[in-house]
Amino acid sequence: MGQLGVFIILSAVTLAAAFVVVTSKNIVRSAMSLVPAFLGVTGLYVMLQAEFVAGIQILIYAGAITVLMLFVIMLTQGGTGLGLRQSNEQVPWGLATAGVLAIAMIGVLTTTKWPAAAGRLPEYTAAPIGQAFMTTHLLVFEVTSVVLLISLIGAIVVARRER
């Protein structure tokens, strides 16, 4: 099986899991379906030879974010399923928008002449990425840290209020 076959399998797994995330009526099943979606994206990163990003994808998204979502679901009334009547009247608009975007994307992909790049990819390791975070992108890194801290505090406040 070549790279194209592996790409098709990983894409199918990712898209199928994402479809379950979006369409599932059970919020716990929806959150658990994120794991194969994240792992499929991890496989795509490995195919792109971005092993560091693939490792971070597994640690942060497939592990920590999924567990965080499950904790939030279980700490609120979302996990019980009681008293929740959800309806979404925007489904036709969402499907129409997705269809238009898909047609536009297919049009761009089929009409654009993509140049074949020659040469080797640069060697990326964890050290230059960490150095870039602590020098060039320090402000963005710290602002992201503060936003995540505020989000965590907000989740705790909401969970305590609903108990």
N, C-alpha and C positions, 0 to 999 in steps of 0.2 A: 504494500500500500504506500503510495507516494505522499508527498506533501499536500497535494490537492485533496486526496481522500481524507487525510487527517484533518485538514481545514474544514471540509464539508461536515465531518462527524462532529467536530468541536462546535461549529456554528449551529448545527441542528440541535445539539444538546443545550447550548446557550439559549437559542430562540424558543425551544420547547419549554424549558424551565421558566423563562421570562413570560411566556404566554400563560403558564399556570399561576405565576405571581399576580398577573394582572386580572385574570378571570376567575380565580378561586373565590368562593363565597366564605370559606373558612380562613380567617386571618392568620391562624397559626400555620396552616398548610401553606398559605401564601408566603409567610416569612421563611419557612423551612425550604421552600422551593427556590429561595435566593441562593442557597448553598451550591446546587449544581450549576446555576447561572454564573456565579462567581468563579467556580472551578473551570467552567468552559472558557471564560475570559482568561483565566490563568494559563490554560493550555495555549490560547492564542498568543499570549505574551511569550511563552516559551518558544513557540514557532518563530516569533520575531527576534529571538535571541536576546530577550530582555529578562534575563533570569532574576535580577534583583527586583524588578517591578513585579514579576510573577510571585516571588517569595513574599513581598509586601502585600500583594493581593490576597494571598492565602491567609497570612497572619492577621491583617487588619479587617478585610471585608468578609472573607469566608468564616473567620473565627470571631473576632471581636464585635463587628457590627451586627452580625446575625444574632449573637448571644444578647447584645444590648437590645435589639428589637424584640426578642422573645421575652426578656425581662420587662420591658415596657408594656408589652401586650398582657403579660400575666399580672402585672401590678395594677393595671387599669381594668375596666370591665370588658375590654376587647377579647380577652381569653375565655370568658365565660359564655359569651354569645347571648347573654340575657339582655333584653331591653334594647337590642340593636336592630333597627329596621332601616336598612340602607337602600336607597335607590339613586340611580344616576340617570338623569334625563339628558345628559350630554353625550351619550354613546353615539348617536348618529353623526354629530358634529366631529367627534373624535375619530370615528372611522373614515369620514370624508377627508379630514385633514391628513390622516395617516396615508390614505390612498393617494392624495395629491402629492404629498412628500415622497412617497415611494416611486410614483411615476416620474417626478422631477429628478430623483436620485438615479433612477435607471437611465433616464435620458442623458444626464451628465456623464455617467460612467460609460455609456456606449458611444458617445460622440467625442469625448476628449481623447486626444492622443497623448498617452502617458510616456514620457521619455524613459528609456532604459538606462539606469544609472550604472556606471562601471566603477569598480573599486571595492574596497573593503569597508565594512562598518567600523566606526571607532570603538576602541576598547573602553567600555564603561564598567567601572567597578564601584563598590560602595564608598570608597574613600573620596573620589572626586564629587560624588553626589552629596555626601555629607559636608564636604568643604564648600560646595556651592550653597547649601542650605545655611551655613554659618557665616558666609561672606556676602555673596552677591544677592541672595534671596532671603536675608535675615529678617527684614521687616515683614515680608509675606509669611514666613514661617512662624514668627511670633504672633502676628494677627490671627493666623489660623489656630494657633494654640489657645488664644484668648476666646475666640468664637466657639471652639469645642468645649472649653471650660464653662462658658456661659450656657451652652446647650445642655451640658450635663447638670448644672445647677437648676436650670429650668425644668428638666425632666424629673429631678428629685422633688421640686416644689409641687409640680402637677401630680406626681404619684402620691405624695403625702396628703394633698388636698382632697383627692378622690377616695381615700381610705375611710 
